[in-house]
Amino acid sequence: PLPDPAIRNLTKLGFNHVCFAVDDLEVELTRLKAKGVQLRNEVMAFHDRKLVFLSGPEGITVELAEWDRSRG
């Protein structure tokens, strides 16, 4: 796949994205995809959570993360 064109925003000072914790990532993705939201990557495992990035309003990068509750 081609590089994400918004990757250059990650080198700017200040916030580069906002993260929201969700209880069930798959449920949220189904709901958002039905509304036409485009994902920026496939769901991935990262430390103790599953996460995905999407383009939010006005080009803001939004992360959705579901933490593994079994790990305390």
mmCIF file of the N, C-alpha and C atoms, coordinates in Angstrom:
data_MODEL
# 
_entry.id   MODEL 
# 
loop_
_atom_site.group_PDB 
_atom_site.id 
_atom_site.type_symbol 
_atom_site.label_atom_id 
_atom_site.label_alt_id 
_atom_site.label_comp_id 
_atom_site.label_asym_id 
_atom_site.label_entity_id 
_atom_site.label_seq_id 
_atom_site.pdbx_PDB_ins_code 
_atom_site.Cartn_x 
_atom_site.Cartn_y 
_atom_site.Cartn_z 
_atom_site.occupancy 
_atom_site.B_iso_or_equiv 
_atom_site.pdbx_formal_charge 
_atom_site.auth_seq_id 
_atom_site.auth_comp_id 
_atom_site.auth_asym_id 
_atom_site.auth_atom_id 
_atom_site.pdbx_PDB_model_num 
ATOM 1   N N  . PRO A 1 1  ? 0.825   -1.210 0.000  1.00 0.00 ? 1  PRO A N  1 
ATOM 2   C CA . PRO A 1 1  ? 0.000   0.000  0.000  1.00 0.00 ? 1  PRO A CA 1 
ATOM 3   C C  . PRO A 1 1  ? 0.857   1.257  0.000  1.00 0.00 ? 1  PRO A C  1 
ATOM 4   N N  . LEU A 1 2  ? 0.323   2.312  -0.507 1.00 0.00 ? 2  LEU A N  1 
ATOM 5   C CA . LEU A 1 2  ? 1.020   3.593  -0.527 1.00 0.00 ? 2  LEU A CA 1 
ATOM 6   C C  . LEU A 1 2  ? 1.095   4.184  0.871  1.00 0.00 ? 2  LEU A C  1 
ATOM 7   N N  . PRO A 1 3  ? 2.117   4.988  1.152  1.00 0.00 ? 3  PRO A N  1 
ATOM 8   C CA . PRO A 1 3  ? 2.211   5.633  2.466  1.00 0.00 ? 3  PRO A CA 1 
ATOM 9   C C  . PRO A 1 3  ? 1.016   6.550  2.705  1.00 0.00 ? 3  PRO A C  1 
ATOM 10  N N  . ASP A 1 4  ? 0.660   6.685  3.963  1.00 0.00 ? 4  ASP A N  1 
ATOM 11  C CA . ASP A 1 4  ? -0.425  7.579  4.349  1.00 0.00 ? 4  ASP A CA 1 
ATOM 12  C C  . ASP A 1 4  ? 0.017   9.018  4.074  1.00 0.00 ? 4  ASP A C  1 
ATOM 13  N N  . PRO A 1 5  ? -0.717  9.771  3.239  1.00 0.00 ? 5  PRO A N  1 
ATOM 14  C CA . PRO A 1 5  ? -0.299  11.141 2.921  1.00 0.00 ? 5  PRO A CA 1 
ATOM 15  C C  . PRO A 1 5  ? -0.293  12.065 4.132  1.00 0.00 ? 5  PRO A C  1 
ATOM 16  N N  . ALA A 1 6  ? -1.014  11.711 5.188  1.00 0.00 ? 6  ALA A N  1 
ATOM 17  C CA . ALA A 1 6  ? -1.061  12.566 6.377  1.00 0.00 ? 6  ALA A CA 1 
ATOM 18  C C  . ALA A 1 6  ? 0.089   12.281 7.337  1.00 0.00 ? 6  ALA A C  1 
ATOM 19  N N  . ILE A 1 7  ? 0.987   11.379 6.971  1.00 0.00 ? 7  ILE A N  1 
ATOM 20  C CA . ILE A 1 7  ? 2.080   11.008 7.865  1.00 0.00 ? 7  ILE A CA 1 
ATOM 21  C C  . ILE A 1 7  ? 2.944   12.221 8.219  1.00 0.00 ? 7  ILE A C  1 
ATOM 22  N N  . ARG A 1 8  ? 3.032   13.182 7.323  1.00 0.00 ? 8  ARG A N  1 
ATOM 23  C CA . ARG A 1 8  ? 3.843   14.377 7.606  1.00 0.00 ? 8  ARG A CA 1 
ATOM 24  C C  . ARG A 1 8  ? 3.308   15.145 8.815  1.00 0.00 ? 8  ARG A C  1 
ATOM 25  N N  . ASN A 1 9  ? 2.011   14.998 9.119  1.00 0.00 ? 9  ASN A N  1 
ATOM 26  C CA . ASN A 1 9  ? 1.439   15.690 10.271 1.00 0.00 ? 9  ASN A CA 1 
ATOM 27  C C  . ASN A 1 9  ? 1.989   15.163 11.590 1.00 0.00 ? 9  ASN A C  1 
ATOM 28  N N  . LEU A 1 10 ? 2.546   13.965 11.584 1.00 0.00 ? 10 LEU A N  1 
ATOM 29  C CA . LEU A 1 10 ? 3.052   13.379 12.816 1.00 0.00 ? 10 LEU A CA 1 
ATOM 30  C C  . LEU A 1 10 ? 4.345   14.029 13.282 1.00 0.00 ? 10 LEU A C  1 
ATOM 31  N N  . THR A 1 11 ? 5.002   14.800 12.429 1.00 0.00 ? 11 THR A N  1 
ATOM 32  C CA . THR A 1 11 ? 6.251   15.452 12.808 1.00 0.00 ? 11 THR A CA 1 
ATOM 33  C C  . THR A 1 11 ? 6.039   16.886 13.288 1.00 0.00 ? 11 THR A C  1 
ATOM 34  N N  . LYS A 1 12 ? 4.813   17.360 13.273 1.00 0.00 ? 12 LYS A N  1 
ATOM 35  C CA . LYS A 1 12 ? 4.521   18.721 13.729 1.00 0.00 ? 12 LYS A CA 1 
ATOM 36  C C  . LYS A 1 12 ? 4.439   18.759 15.251 1.00 0.00 ? 12 LYS A C  1 
ATOM 37  N N  . LEU A 1 13 ? 4.725   19.925 15.823 1.00 0.00 ? 13 LEU A N  1 
ATOM 38  C CA . LEU A 1 13 ? 4.584   20.104 17.261 1.00 0.00 ? 13 LEU A CA 1 
ATOM 39  C C  . LEU A 1 13 ? 3.113   20.118 17.642 1.00 0.00 ? 13 LEU A C  1 
ATOM 40  N N  . GLY A 1 14 ? 2.827   19.688 18.851 1.00 0.00 ? 14 GLY A N  1 
ATOM 41  C CA . GLY A 1 14 ? 1.448   19.679 19.342 1.00 0.00 ? 14 GLY A CA 1 
ATOM 42  C C  . GLY A 1 14 ? 0.810   18.315 19.157 1.00 0.00 ? 14 GLY A C  1 
ATOM 43  N N  . PHE A 1 15 ? -0.489  18.278 19.319 1.00 0.00 ? 15 PHE A N  1 
ATOM 44  C CA . PHE A 1 15 ? -1.219  17.019 19.192 1.00 0.00 ? 15 PHE A CA 1 
ATOM 45  C C  . PHE A 1 15 ? -1.243  16.559 17.746 1.00 0.00 ? 15 PHE A C  1 
ATOM 46  N N  . ASN A 1 16 ? -1.052  15.249 17.534 1.00 0.00 ? 16 ASN A N  1 
ATOM 47  C CA . ASN A 1 16 ? -1.157  14.742 16.167 1.00 0.00 ? 16 ASN A CA 1 
ATOM 48  C C  . ASN A 1 16 ? -2.368  13.841 15.992 1.00 0.00 ? 16 ASN A C  1 
ATOM 49  N N  . HIS A 1 17 ? -2.999  13.446 17.103 1.00 0.00 ? 17 HIS A N  1 
ATOM 50  C CA . HIS A 1 17 ? -4.237  12.679 17.011 1.00 0.00 ? 17 HIS A CA 1 
ATOM 51  C C  . HIS A 1 17 ? -4.923  12.658 18.375 1.00 0.00 ? 17 HIS A C  1 
ATOM 52  N N  . VAL A 1 18 ? -6.157  12.191 18.371 1.00 0.00 ? 18 VAL A N  1 
ATOM 53  C CA . VAL A 1 18 ? -6.905  12.024 19.608 1.00 0.00 ? 18 VAL A CA 1 
ATOM 54  C C  . VAL A 1 18 ? -7.341  10.561 19.683 1.00 0.00 ? 18 VAL A C  1 
ATOM 55  N N  . CYS A 1 19 ? -7.316  9.992  20.882 1.00 0.00 ? 19 CYS A N  1 
ATOM 56  C CA . CYS A 1 19 ? -7.664  8.580  21.069 1.00 0.00 ? 19 CYS A CA 1 
ATOM 57  C C  . CYS A 1 19 ? -8.904  8.465  21.944 1.00 0.00 ? 19 CYS A C  1 
ATOM 58  N N  . PHE A 1 20 ? -9.807  7.578  21.542 1.00 0.00 ? 20 PHE A N  1 
ATOM 59  C CA . PHE A 1 20 ? -10.987 7.270  22.333 1.00 0.00 ? 20 PHE A CA 1 
ATOM 60  C C  . PHE A 1 20 ? -10.954 5.796  22.702 1.00 0.00 ? 20 PHE A C  1 
ATOM 61  N N  . ALA A 1 21 ? -11.159 5.497  23.979 1.00 0.00 ? 21 ALA A N  1 
ATOM 62  C CA . ALA A 1 21 ? -11.264 4.110  24.435 1.00 0.00 ? 21 ALA A CA 1 
ATOM 63  C C  . ALA A 1 21 ? -12.678 3.623  24.143 1.00 0.00 ? 21 ALA A C  1 
ATOM 64  N N  . VAL A 1 22 ? -12.787 2.421  23.603 1.00 0.00 ? 22 VAL A N  1 
ATOM 65  C CA . VAL A 1 22 ? -14.090 1.820  23.316 1.00 0.00 ? 22 VAL A CA 1 
ATOM 66  C C  . VAL A 1 22 ? -14.152 0.453  23.986 1.00 0.00 ? 22 VAL A C  1 
ATOM 67  N N  . ASP A 1 23 ? -15.371 0.035  24.333 1.00 0.00 ? 23 ASP A N  1 
ATOM 68  C CA . ASP A 1 23 ? -15.548 -1.273 24.969 1.00 0.00 ? 23 ASP A CA 1 
ATOM 69  C C  . ASP A 1 23 ? -15.448 -2.416 23.971 1.00 0.00 ? 23 ASP A C  1 
ATOM 70  N N  . ASP A 1 24 ? -15.939 -2.198 22.746 1.00 0.00 ? 24 ASP A N  1 
ATOM 71  C CA . ASP A 1 24 ? -15.944 -3.252 21.724 1.00 0.00 ? 24 ASP A CA 1 
ATOM 72  C C  . ASP A 1 24 ? -15.582 -2.624 20.383 1.00 0.00 ? 24 ASP A C  1 
ATOM 73  N N  . LEU A 1 25 ? -14.344 -2.780 19.982 1.00 0.00 ? 25 LEU A N  1 
ATOM 74  C CA . LEU A 1 25 ? -13.846 -2.139 18.767 1.00 0.00 ? 25 LEU A CA 1 
ATOM 75  C C  . LEU A 1 25 ? -14.619 -2.584 17.530 1.00 0.00 ? 25 LEU A C  1 
ATOM 76  N N  . GLU A 1 26 ? -14.918 -3.866 17.416 1.00 0.00 ? 26 GLU A N  1 
ATOM 77  C CA . GLU A 1 26 ? -15.627 -4.366 16.230 1.00 0.00 ? 26 GLU A CA 1 
ATOM 78  C C  . GLU A 1 26 ? -17.019 -3.758 16.109 1.00 0.00 ? 26 GLU A C  1 
ATOM 79  N N  . VAL A 1 27 ? -17.726 -3.620 17.225 1.00 0.00 ? 27 VAL A N  1 
ATOM 80  C CA . VAL A 1 27 ? -19.058 -3.003 17.205 1.00 0.00 ? 27 VAL A CA 1 
ATOM 81  C C  . VAL A 1 27 ? -18.954 -1.558 16.727 1.00 0.00 ? 27 VAL A C  1 
ATOM 82  N N  . GLU A 1 28 ? -17.984 -0.818 17.257 1.00 0.00 ? 28 GLU A N  1 
ATOM 83  C CA . GLU A 1 28 ? -17.817 0.584  16.853 1.00 0.00 ? 28 GLU A CA 1 
ATOM 84  C C  . GLU A 1 28 ? -17.445 0.699  15.382 1.00 0.00 ? 28 GLU A C  1 
ATOM 85  N N  . LEU A 1 29 ? -16.573 -0.182 14.894 1.00 0.00 ? 29 LEU A N  1 
ATOM 86  C CA . LEU A 1 29 ? -16.176 -0.126 13.487 1.00 0.00 ? 29 LEU A CA 1 
ATOM 87  C C  . LEU A 1 29 ? -17.349 -0.429 12.572 1.00 0.00 ? 29 LEU A C  1 
ATOM 88  N N  . THR A 1 30 ? -18.177 -1.387 12.937 1.00 0.00 ? 30 THR A N  1 
ATOM 89  C CA . THR A 1 30 ? -19.365 -1.695 12.141 1.00 0.00 ? 30 THR A CA 1 
ATOM 90  C C  . THR A 1 30 ? -20.269 -0.471 12.063 1.00 0.00 ? 30 THR A C  1 
ATOM 91  N N  . ARG A 1 31 ? -20.480 0.180  13.204 1.00 0.00 ? 31 ARG A N  1 
ATOM 92  C CA . ARG A 1 31 ? -21.338 1.372  13.257 1.00 0.00 ? 31 ARG A CA 1 
ATOM 93  C C  . ARG A 1 31 ? -20.756 2.513  12.414 1.00 0.00 ? 31 ARG A C  1 
ATOM 94  N N  . LEU A 1 32 ? -19.466 2.756  12.545 1.00 0.00 ? 32 LEU A N  1 
ATOM 95  C CA . LEU A 1 32 ? -18.836 3.860  11.821 1.00 0.00 ? 32 LEU A CA 1 
ATOM 96  C C  . LEU A 1 32 ? -18.755 3.597  10.319 1.00 0.00 ? 32 LEU A C  1 
ATOM 97  N N  . LYS A 1 33 ? -18.433 2.366  9.931  1.00 0.00 ? 33 LYS A N  1 
ATOM 98  C CA . LYS A 1 33 ? -18.374 2.032  8.500  1.00 0.00 ? 33 LYS A CA 1 
ATOM 99  C C  . LYS A 1 33 ? -19.737 2.204  7.846  1.00 0.00 ? 33 LYS A C  1 
ATOM 100 N N  . ALA A 1 34 ? -20.807 1.884  8.573  1.00 0.00 ? 34 ALA A N  1 
ATOM 101 C CA . ALA A 1 34 ? -22.163 2.054  8.044  1.00 0.00 ? 34 ALA A CA 1 
ATOM 102 C C  . ALA A 1 34 ? -22.474 3.524  7.783  1.00 0.00 ? 34 ALA A C  1 
ATOM 103 N N  . LYS A 1 35 ? -21.763 4.417  8.472  1.00 0.00 ? 35 LYS A N  1 
ATOM 104 C CA . LYS A 1 35 ? -21.944 5.858  8.277  1.00 0.00 ? 35 LYS A CA 1 
ATOM 105 C C  . LYS A 1 35 ? -20.945 6.433  7.273  1.00 0.00 ? 35 LYS A C  1 
ATOM 106 N N  . GLY A 1 36 ? -20.149 5.553  6.654  1.00 0.00 ? 36 GLY A N  1 
ATOM 107 C CA . GLY A 1 36 ? -19.223 5.994  5.618  1.00 0.00 ? 36 GLY A CA 1 
ATOM 108 C C  . GLY A 1 36 ? -17.844 6.402  6.092  1.00 0.00 ? 36 GLY A C  1 
ATOM 109 N N  . VAL A 1 37 ? -17.528 6.156  7.347  1.00 0.00 ? 37 VAL A N  1 
ATOM 110 C CA . VAL A 1 37 ? -16.211 6.515  7.871  1.00 0.00 ? 37 VAL A CA 1 
ATOM 111 C C  . VAL A 1 37 ? -15.159 5.589  7.253  1.00 0.00 ? 37 VAL A C  1 
ATOM 112 N N  . GLN A 1 38 ? -14.058 6.178  6.808  1.00 0.00 ? 38 GLN A N  1 
ATOM 113 C CA . GLN A 1 38 ? -12.968 5.433  6.177  1.00 0.00 ? 38 GLN A CA 1 
ATOM 114 C C  . GLN A 1 38 ? -11.861 5.157  7.192  1.00 0.00 ? 38 GLN A C  1 
ATOM 115 N N  . LEU A 1 39 ? -11.456 3.899  7.286  1.00 0.00 ? 39 LEU A N  1 
ATOM 116 C CA . LEU A 1 39 ? -10.344 3.539  8.161  1.00 0.00 ? 39 LEU A CA 1 
ATOM 117 C C  . LEU A 1 39 ? -9.025  3.875  7.476  1.00 0.00 ? 39 LEU A C  1 
ATOM 118 N N  . ARG A 1 40 ? -8.013  4.210  8.266  1.00 0.00 ? 40 ARG A N  1 
ATOM 119 C CA . ARG A 1 40 ? -6.699  4.526  7.710  1.00 0.00 ? 40 ARG A CA 1 
ATOM 120 C C  . ARG A 1 40 ? -5.758  3.335  7.767  1.00 0.00 ? 40 ARG A C  1 
ATOM 121 N N  . ASN A 1 41 ? -6.152  2.292  8.516  1.00 0.00 ? 41 ASN A N  1 
ATOM 122 C CA . ASN A 1 41 ? -5.332  1.085  8.603  1.00 0.00 ? 41 ASN A CA 1 
ATOM 123 C C  . ASN A 1 41 ? -6.220  -0.070 9.049  1.00 0.00 ? 41 ASN A C  1 
ATOM 124 N N  . GLU A 1 42 ? -5.659  -1.264 9.015  1.00 0.00 ? 42 GLU A N  1 
ATOM 125 C CA . GLU A 1 42 ? -6.357  -2.436 9.541  1.00 0.00 ? 42 GLU A CA 1 
ATOM 126 C C  . GLU A 1 42 ? -6.218  -2.434 11.067 1.00 0.00 ? 42 GLU A C  1 
ATOM 127 N N  . VAL A 1 43 ? -7.148  -3.079 11.748 1.00 0.00 ? 43 VAL A N  1 
ATOM 128 C CA . VAL A 1 43 ? -7.044  -3.209 13.201 1.00 0.00 ? 43 VAL A CA 1 
ATOM 129 C C  . VAL A 1 43 ? -5.734  -3.925 13.522 1.00 0.00 ? 43 VAL A C  1 
ATOM 130 N N  . MET A 1 44 ? -5.018  -3.394 14.518 1.00 0.00 ? 44 MET A N  1 
ATOM 131 C CA . MET A 1 44 ? -3.750  -4.004 14.894 1.00 0.00 ? 44 MET A CA 1 
ATOM 132 C C  . MET A 1 44 ? -3.663  -4.168 16.406 1.00 0.00 ? 44 MET A C  1 
ATOM 133 N N  . ALA A 1 45 ? -2.860  -5.124 16.817 1.00 0.00 ? 45 ALA A N  1 
ATOM 134 C CA . ALA A 1 45 ? -2.583  -5.325 18.238 1.00 0.00 ? 45 ALA A CA 1 
ATOM 135 C C  . ALA A 1 45 ? -1.360  -4.485 18.597 1.00 0.00 ? 45 ALA A C  1 
ATOM 136 N N  . PHE A 1 46 ? -1.445  -3.794 19.724 1.00 0.00 ? 46 PHE A N  1 
ATOM 137 C CA . PHE A 1 46 ? -0.330  -2.958 20.175 1.00 0.00 ? 46 PHE A CA 1 
ATOM 138 C C  . PHE A 1 46 ? -0.296  -3.023 21.695 1.00 0.00 ? 46 PHE A C  1 
ATOM 139 N N  . HIS A 1 47 ? 0.727   -3.642 22.228 1.00 0.00 ? 47 HIS A N  1 
ATOM 140 C CA . HIS A 1 47 ? 0.856   -3.876 23.666 1.00 0.00 ? 47 HIS A CA 1 
ATOM 141 C C  . HIS A 1 47 ? -0.412  -4.547 24.184 1.00 0.00 ? 47 HIS A C  1 
ATOM 142 N N  . ASP A 1 48 ? -1.156  -3.893 25.054 1.00 0.00 ? 48 ASP A N  1 
ATOM 143 C CA . ASP A 1 48 ? -2.325  -4.518 25.672 1.00 0.00 ? 48 ASP A CA 1 
ATOM 144 C C  . ASP A 1 48 ? -3.646  -3.999 25.101 1.00 0.00 ? 48 ASP A C  1 
ATOM 145 N N  . ARG A 1 49 ? -3.637  -3.624 23.826 1.00 0.00 ? 49 ARG A N  1 
ATOM 146 C CA . ARG A 1 49 ? -4.878  -3.126 23.223 1.00 0.00 ? 49 ARG A CA 1 
ATOM 147 C C  . ARG A 1 49 ? -4.915  -3.423 21.730 1.00 0.00 ? 49 ARG A C  1 
ATOM 148 N N  . LYS A 1 50 ? -6.145  -3.383 21.192 1.00 0.00 ? 50 LYS A N  1 
ATOM 149 C CA . LYS A 1 50 ? -6.361  -3.408 19.744 1.00 0.00 ? 50 LYS A CA 1 
ATOM 150 C C  . LYS A 1 50 ? -6.671  -1.973 19.363 1.00 0.00 ? 50 LYS A C  1 
ATOM 151 N N  . LEU A 1 51 ? -6.153  -1.525 18.227 1.00 0.00 ? 51 LEU A N  1 
ATOM 152 C CA . LEU A 1 51 ? -6.419  -0.147 17.836 1.00 0.00 ? 51 LEU A CA 1 
ATOM 153 C C  . LEU A 1 51 ? -6.531  -0.006 16.329 1.00 0.00 ? 51 LEU A C  1 
ATOM 154 N N  . VAL A 1 52 ? -7.137  1.105  15.940 1.00 0.00 ? 52 VAL A N  1 
ATOM 155 C CA . VAL A 1 52 ? -7.293  1.451  14.535 1.00 0.00 ? 52 VAL A CA 1 
ATOM 156 C C  . VAL A 1 52 ? -7.326  2.976  14.436 1.00 0.00 ? 52 VAL A C  1 
ATOM 157 N N  . PHE A 1 53 ? -6.878  3.499  13.300 1.00 0.00 ? 53 PHE A N  1 
ATOM 158 C CA . PHE A 1 53 ? -6.908  4.936  13.055 1.00 0.00 ? 53 PHE A CA 1 
ATOM 159 C C  . PHE A 1 53 ? -7.901  5.231  11.940 1.00 0.00 ? 53 PHE A C  1 
ATOM 160 N N  . LEU A 1 54 ? -8.548  6.386  12.039 1.00 0.00 ? 54 LEU A N  1 
ATOM 161 C CA . LEU A 1 54 ? -9.463  6.833  10.999 1.00 0.00 ? 54 LEU A CA 1 
ATOM 162 C C  . LEU A 1 54 ? -9.354  8.339  10.869 1.00 0.00 ? 54 LEU A C  1 
ATOM 163 N N  . SER A 1 55 ? -9.879  8.857  9.774  1.00 0.00 ? 55 SER A N  1 
ATOM 164 C CA . SER A 1 55 ? -9.868  10.301 9.562  1.00 0.00 ? 55 SER A CA 1 
ATOM 165 C C  . SER A 1 55 ? -11.146 10.883 10.134 1.00 0.00 ? 55 SER A C  1 
ATOM 166 N N  . GLY A 1 56 ? -10.984 11.780 11.081 1.00 0.00 ? 56 GLY A N  1 
ATOM 167 C CA . GLY A 1 56 ? -12.129 12.412 11.718 1.00 0.00 ? 56 GLY A CA 1 
ATOM 168 C C  . GLY A 1 56 ? -12.465 13.730 11.052 1.00 0.00 ? 56 GLY A C  1 
ATOM 169 N N  . PRO A 1 57 ? -13.329 14.492 11.690 1.00 0.00 ? 57 PRO A N  1 
ATOM 170 C CA . PRO A 1 57 ? -13.730 15.791 11.148 1.00 0.00 ? 57 PRO A CA 1 
ATOM 171 C C  . PRO A 1 57 ? -12.526 16.698 10.905 1.00 0.00 ? 57 PRO A C  1 
ATOM 172 N N  . GLU A 1 58 ? -12.578 17.430 9.820  1.00 0.00 ? 58 GLU A N  1 
ATOM 173 C CA . GLU A 1 58 ? -11.545 18.403 9.461  1.00 0.00 ? 58 GLU A CA 1 
ATOM 174 C C  . GLU A 1 58 ? -10.158 17.780 9.377  1.00 0.00 ? 58 GLU A C  1 
ATOM 175 N N  . GLY A 1 59 ? -10.100 16.480 9.038  1.00 0.00 ? 59 GLY A N  1 
ATOM 176 C CA . GLY A 1 59 ? -8.823  15.820 8.832  1.00 0.00 ? 59 GLY A CA 1 
ATOM 177 C C  . GLY A 1 59 ? -8.095  15.395 10.088 1.00 0.00 ? 59 GLY A C  1 
ATOM 178 N N  . ILE A 1 60 ? -8.738  15.526 11.239 1.00 0.00 ? 60 ILE A N  1 
ATOM 179 C CA . ILE A 1 60 ? -8.107  15.120 12.490 1.00 0.00 ? 60 ILE A CA 1 
ATOM 180 C C  . ILE A 1 60 ? -7.987  13.599 12.515 1.00 0.00 ? 60 ILE A C  1 
ATOM 181 N N  . THR A 1 61 ? -6.813  13.091 12.874 1.00 0.00 ? 61 THR A N  1 
ATOM 182 C CA . THR A 1 61 ? -6.628  11.654 13.003 1.00 0.00 ? 61 THR A CA 1 
ATOM 183 C C  . THR A 1 61 ? -7.229  11.203 14.326 1.00 0.00 ? 61 THR A C  1 
ATOM 184 N N  . VAL A 1 62 ? -8.085  10.188 14.253 1.00 0.00 ? 62 VAL A N  1 
ATOM 185 C CA . VAL A 1 62 ? -8.749  9.643  15.435 1.00 0.00 ? 62 VAL A CA 1 
ATOM 186 C C  . VAL A 1 62 ? -8.299  8.199  15.617 1.00 0.00 ? 62 VAL A C  1 
ATOM 187 N N  . GLU A 1 63 ? -7.935  7.862  16.826 1.00 0.00 ? 63 GLU A N  1 
ATOM 188 C CA . GLU A 1 63 ? -7.585  6.483  17.180 1.00 0.00 ? 63 GLU A CA 1 
ATOM 189 C C  . GLU A 1 63 ? -8.700  5.922  18.048 1.00 0.00 ? 63 GLU A C  1 
ATOM 190 N N  . LEU A 1 64 ? -9.128  4.709  17.747 1.00 0.00 ? 64 LEU A N  1 
ATOM 191 C CA . LEU A 1 64 ? -10.044 3.978  18.619 1.00 0.00 ? 64 LEU A CA 1 
ATOM 192 C C  . LEU A 1 64 ? -9.254  2.822  19.208 1.00 0.00 ? 64 LEU A C  1 
ATOM 193 N N  . ALA A 1 65 ? -9.355  2.626  20.515 1.00 0.00 ? 65 ALA A N  1 
ATOM 194 C CA . ALA A 1 65 ? -8.575  1.585  21.179 1.00 0.00 ? 65 ALA A CA 1 
ATOM 195 C C  . ALA A 1 65 ? -9.449  0.799  22.143 1.00 0.00 ? 65 ALA A C  1 
ATOM 196 N N  . GLU A 1 66 ? -9.295  -0.514 22.080 1.00 0.00 ? 66 GLU A N  1 
ATOM 197 C CA . GLU A 1 66 ? -9.974  -1.419 23.012 1.00 0.00 ? 66 GLU A CA 1 
ATOM 198 C C  . GLU A 1 66 ? -8.903  -2.103 23.843 1.00 0.00 ? 66 GLU A C  1 
ATOM 199 N N  . TRP A 1 67 ? -8.876  -1.803 25.143 1.00 0.00 ? 67 TRP A N  1 
ATOM 200 C CA . TRP A 1 67 ? -7.889  -2.394 26.030 1.00 0.00 ? 67 TRP A CA 1 
ATOM 201 C C  . TRP A 1 67 ? -8.299  -3.807 26.422 1.00 0.00 ? 67 TRP A C  1 
ATOM 202 N N  . ASP A 1 68 ? -7.314  -4.655 26.632 1.00 0.00 ? 68 ASP A N  1 
ATOM 203 C CA . ASP A 1 68 ? -7.530  -6.030 27.083 1.00 0.00 ? 68 ASP A CA 1 
ATOM 204 C C  . ASP A 1 68 ? -7.833  -5.987 28.576 1.00 0.00 ? 68 ASP A C  1 
ATOM 205 N N  . ARG A 1 69 ? -9.097  -6.145 28.922 1.00 0.00 ? 69 ARG A N  1 
ATOM 206 C CA . ARG A 1 69 ? -9.525  -6.036 30.325 1.00 0.00 ? 69 ARG A CA 1 
ATOM 207 C C  . ARG A 1 69 ? -9.028  -7.198 31.178 1.00 0.00 ? 69 ARG A C  1 
ATOM 208 N N  . SER A 1 70 ? -8.640  -8.294 30.565 1.00 0.00 ? 70 SER A N  1 
ATOM 209 C CA . SER A 1 70 ? -8.169  -9.448 31.333 1.00 0.00 ? 70 SER A CA 1 
ATOM 210 C C  . SER A 1 70 ? -6.789  -9.207 31.942 1.00 0.00 ? 70 SER A C  1 
ATOM 211 N N  . ARG A 1 71 ? -6.130  -8.150 31.489 1.00 0.00 ? 71 ARG A N  1 
ATOM 212 C CA . ARG A 1 71 ? -4.766  -7.871 31.967 1.00 0.00 ? 71 ARG A CA 1 
ATOM 213 C C  . ARG A 1 71 ? -4.754  -6.901 33.135 1.00 0.00 ? 71 ARG A C  1 
ATOM 214 N N  . GLY A 1 72 ? -5.939  -6.616 33.688 1.00 0.00 ? 72 GLY A N  1 
ATOM 215 C CA . GLY A 1 72 ? -5.998  -5.829 34.899 1.00 0.00 ? 72 GLY A CA 1 
ATOM 216 C C  . GLY A 1 72 ? -6.230  -4.402 34.712 1.00 0.00 ? 72 GLY A C  1 
# 
